Amino acid sequence: MYQYHKWLRSFHAVAKTGSFSLAANYLNVGQPTISEQVSALEKRFSVELFHRRGRFVELSAAGVKLYEITQGVFGQEDEALQLLQSFSQRKHGMLRIGAVSPPIAMSLTYSLMQQYPNIDLETSFTTEAETLERLYNFDIDVAILALSEFDHRLTTQLYRTYPILGVVRDDHPWATQAQVSINEISAQRVVLREKASRTRQLVEEACHTRGIHLDCVMQLNSREAIVHAVVQGIGVGFVSAVEYAEQPGTKAVSFIENPLHIHYFLCCLGVRRNRPIISDLFDSCALPETSHT
């Protein structure tokens, strides 16, 4: 079993990093050792785990299934080491939070700092796809995401719901109004986030349902860029209410019909839901709404 463990760890490192050379650096061993151990694993069980294309490798169908298992095996090993390190630092535990939205994640982080002063907290921000990948790889413990689809590997729980606001320049006709009809969007030039943005998806879905034409004149990949585009008069932007910080030259308006809301979910790997710190977090953040598993 010890031999298999070494072979599986080499396989996992290649799958995680995407190359044999990066896997060697990751495990701090020679590249020939990695190649030999992966080859030994494939030969022992008569299976191809990687498709090799020069310096690049791609998981085979069998490799994908095995990687789902090794993510849990070696992720929990890493978790055990982190726990031991926290003890050596006289901490009572560690919790790593990943998110796409700094405002909502920092609010949770601050609350946890007050509730668990002896826990080592880390908060990081990446795209939804990157955050999910880090969750699957055990690089973070929980995530706050505006999910559009739910993966069977995750336990998710509704965390917060916020309206989506329109953001305009302070000389725009909407700036004098507290609310406008969503139908008025059809007469506006708009600036949108990238297609993977949940905010954009919700705006597009609401407009499509009502037969409202969206005149997108610019696509940007950050909330800050959206606000700068609004200030320049390029078009109307859209942000979650929790993410809007009033800036000179801009005004946020809500929609009369209140049709646009974004849901943020607390997520963790299902196999880790009952870890004490994660369990406490989910229980303390529970809302009346039904959770998804």
C-alpha positions in Angstrom: 0.0 0.0 0.0 2.9 2.4 0.7 4.1 1.8 -2.9 0.6 2.6 -4.3 0.5 5.7 -2.1 3.6 7.1 -3.7 2.4 6.2 -7.2 -1.0 7.8 -6.5 0.6 11.0 -5.1 2.7 11.3 -8.3 -0.4 10.9 -10.4 -2.3 13.4 -8.3 0.6 16.0 -8.6 0.6 15.7 -12.4 -3.2 16.0 -12.6 -3.2 19.0 -10.3 -0.3 20.9 -12.0 -0.9 19.8 -15.6 2.6 18.7 -16.3 5.3 16.2 -15.1 7.9 18.9 -14.6 5.6 21.1 -12.5 4.6 18.0 -10.5 8.3 17.3 -9.8 8.7 20.8 -8.4 5.4 20.4 -6.5 6.6 17.3 -4.7 10.3 18.3 -4.7 11.5 15.2 -6.4 13.1 14.5 -9.8 11.0 14.4 -12.9 12.2 10.9 -13.8 10.8 9.7 -10.5 7.4 11.2 -11.3 7.3 9.6 -14.8 8.4 6.2 -13.4 5.8 6.2 -10.7 2.9 7.2 -13.0 4.0 4.7 -15.6 4.2 2.0 -12.9 0.7 2.8 -11.8 -0.6 2.6 -15.4 1.3 -0.6 -16.1 0.2 -2.3 -12.8 -3.5 -1.7 -13.6 -3.4 -1.7 -17.4 -4.9 1.7 -17.7 -4.0 5.0 -19.5 -4.3 7.9 -17.1 -2.9 10.7 -19.2 -2.9 11.5 -22.9 0.6 12.8 -23.6 1.2 15.5 -26.2 4.8 16.6 -26.0 5.3 18.6 -22.9 1.5 18.8 -22.3 -0.6 16.2 -20.7 -4.4 15.7 -20.5 -6.3 13.5 -18.2 -7.9 10.5 -19.8 -11.5 9.4 -18.9 -10.0 7.0 -16.3 -7.7 9.7 -15.1 -10.6 12.2 -14.5 -12.4 9.6 -12.3 -9.2 8.8 -10.4 -8.4 12.5 -9.9 -11.8 13.0 -8.2 -10.8 10.4 -5.6 -7.2 11.6 -5.1 -8.5 15.2 -4.6 -10.2 13.9 -1.4 -7.3 11.6 -0.4 -4.5 14.1 -0.6 -6.6 17.1 0.2 -7.4 15.6 3.6 -3.7 14.9 4.1 -3.0 18.5 3.5 -5.8 19.5 5.8 -4.3 17.3 8.5 -0.9 19.0 8.1 -2.5 22.5 8.2 -4.2 21.5 11.5 -0.9 20.4 13.0 0.7 23.6 11.9 -2.0 25.6 13.5 -1.4 23.8 16.8 2.3 24.6 16.5 1.3 28.3 16.1 -0.9 28.0 19.1 -4.0 28.5 17.0 -7.2 26.5 17.5 -7.8 25.9 13.9 -7.7 27.3 10.4 -10.4 28.4 7.9 -9.7 29.5 4.4 -12.4 31.4 2.6 -12.6 31.9 -1.2 -15.0 34.2 -3.0 -15.6 36.4 -6.1 -17.1 39.3 -4.1 -14.8 41.1 -1.7 -17.5 43.0 0.2 -19.6 40.0 1.1 -16.6 37.8 1.9 -15.0 40.5 4.1 -18.2 40.9 6.0 -18.2 37.2 6.8 -14.5 37.3 7.6 -14.9 40.1 10.1 -17.8 38.4 11.8 -15.7 35.2 12.1 -12.8 37.2 13.6 -15.1 38.4 16.3 -16.6 34.9 16.9 -13.4 32.9 16.7 -10.5 35.1 17.7 -8.1 32.1 18.0 -8.7 30.7 14.5 -6.3 31.6 11.7 -8.5 33.0 8.9 -7.4 33.5 5.3 -9.6 35.1 2.6 -8.8 35.2 -1.1 -10.6 36.3 -4.3 -10.6 34.7 -7.7 -13.1 34.0 -10.5 -15.9 31.6 -9.8 -14.2 28.9 -11.9 -10.9 29.3 -10.1 -12.6 29.4 -6.7 -14.4 26.2 -7.4 -11.2 24.5 -8.6 -9.5 25.6 -5.4 -12.4 24.2 -3.4 -12.2 20.8 -5.2 -8.4 20.8 -4.6 -8.7 21.5 -0.9 -6.8 24.8 -1.3 -9.7 26.6 0.4 -12.2 25.3 2.9 -15.4 27.2 2.1 -16.5 29.5 -0.7 -19.1 32.2 -1.2 -20.4 32.1 -4.8 -23.3 33.2 -6.9 -23.8 29.8 -8.4 -25.9 29.1 -11.5 -25.4 25.3 -11.3 -25.0 23.0 -8.3 -22.3 20.2 -8.4 -23.1 17.0 -6.6 -19.7 17.1 -4.8 -20.7 20.3 -3.0 -22.9 21.1 0.0 -24.4 24.6 -0.6 -26.5 26.8 1.5 -28.1 30.1 0.7 -26.1 32.8 2.4 -27.5 36.2 1.3 -29.7 37.7 -1.4 -29.2 41.2 -2.8 -31.0 43.3 -5.5 -29.1 44.2 -8.6 -28.9 47.9 -9.2 -28.4 50.0 -12.2 -25.4 52.4 -12.0 -25.5 55.7 -14.0 -23.5 58.9 -14.3 -24.8 61.7 -12.1 -26.0 63.7 -15.1 -28.0 60.7 -16.5 -31.8 61.1 -16.5 -32.1 58.2 -14.1 -29.9 60.0 -11.6 -32.8 62.1 -10.4 -35.0 59.0 -9.7 -34.9 56.5 -6.9 -36.4 53.8 -9.0 -36.9 53.1 -12.7 -38.8 50.5 -14.7 -36.7 47.6 -16.0 -38.4 48.3 -19.4 -36.4 51.5 -19.7 -33.2 49.5 -20.1 -34.2 49.0 -23.8 -33.5 52.7 -24.5 -30.1 52.6 -22.9 -26.6 51.7 -23.9 -25.2 49.3 -21.3 -21.8 48.0 -20.2 -21.8 44.4 -19.0 -19.4 42.1 -17.2 -17.9 39.1 -19.0 -20.3 36.3 -20.0 -19.3 34.1 -17.0 -20.5 36.8 -14.6 -23.6 35.8 -12.7 -24.7 39.4 -12.5 -24.7 39.7 -16.2 -26.5 36.3 -16.7 -29.3 37.5 -14.4 -29.7 40.8 -16.2 -29.8 39.1 -19.5 -32.3 36.5 -18.3 -34.6 39.1 -16.9 -34.5 41.2 -20.0 -35.0 38.2 -22.3 -38.0 37.1 -20.3 -39.6 40.5 -20.8 -38.6 40.9 -24.4 -36.2 43.8 -23.5 -33.4 44.5 -26.0 -29.9 45.0 -24.4 -27.7 47.3 -26.3 -24.3 46.2 -25.0 -21.6 48.7 -26.1 -18.8 47.3 -23.9 -17.9 44.2 -22.0 -15.5 44.5 -19.0 -14.0 42.0 -16.6 -14.3 43.8 -13.3 -16.8 45.8 -11.2 -14.3 48.7 -10.9 -14.0 48.9 -14.7 -17.8 49.0 -15.0 -18.0 52.0 -12.7 -15.2 53.8 -14.5 -17.0 53.2 -17.8 -20.2 54.6 -16.3 -18.3 57.7 -15.1 -17.0 58.2 -18.7 -20.6 58.2 -19.9 -20.2 55.0 -22.0 -23.4 53.4 -20.7 -25.4 52.1 -17.8 -23.8 49.4 -15.6 -25.2 46.8 -13.2 -23.9 45.7 -9.8 -25.1 43.8 -6.8 -26.2 46.2 -4.1 -23.6 44.8 -1.7 -20.9 45.6 -4.2 -21.9 49.2 -4.9 -19.8 51.7 -3.1 -21.0 55.3 -3.9 -18.4 57.0 -6.0 -18.2 60.7 -7.1 -20.0 61.0 -10.4 -22.2 58.0 -10.1 -25.7 57.1 -8.8 -27.3 53.8 -8.1 -30.9 53.2 -8.9 -33.2 50.2 -8.2 -35.9 48.8 -10.5 -39.6 49.4 -9.6 -40.6 45.8 -10.4 -37.6 44.6 -8.3 -37.1 41.7 -10.6 -33.3 41.4 -10.3 -31.8 39.6 -7.4 -28.6 37.7 -7.0 -28.2 34.8 -4.5 -24.9 34.1 -2.8 -24.3 30.6 -1.5 -22.0 29.2 1.2 -20.3 26.2 -0.3 -18.0 23.4 0.8 -17.1 19.9 -0.3 -19.8 17.5 0.9 -17.1 15.2 2.5 -16.1 18.1 4.7 -19.5 19.4 5.7 -19.2 17.9 9.2 -15.7 19.3 10.0 -16.3 21.2 13.3 -15.3 24.7 12.1 -17.1 24.3 8.8 -20.2 22.8 10.5 -20.3 25.7 12.9 -20.0 28.2 10.1 -22.9 26.6 8.1 -25.1 26.4 11.2 -24.4 30.0 12.3 -25.2 31.3 8.7 -28.3 29.2 8.2 -31.3 31.0 6.8 -34.9 29.9 6.7 -34.6 29.0 3.0 -34.0 25.4 2.0 -30.4 24.3 1.4 -29.1 22.4 -1.6 -26.9 19.3 -1.2 
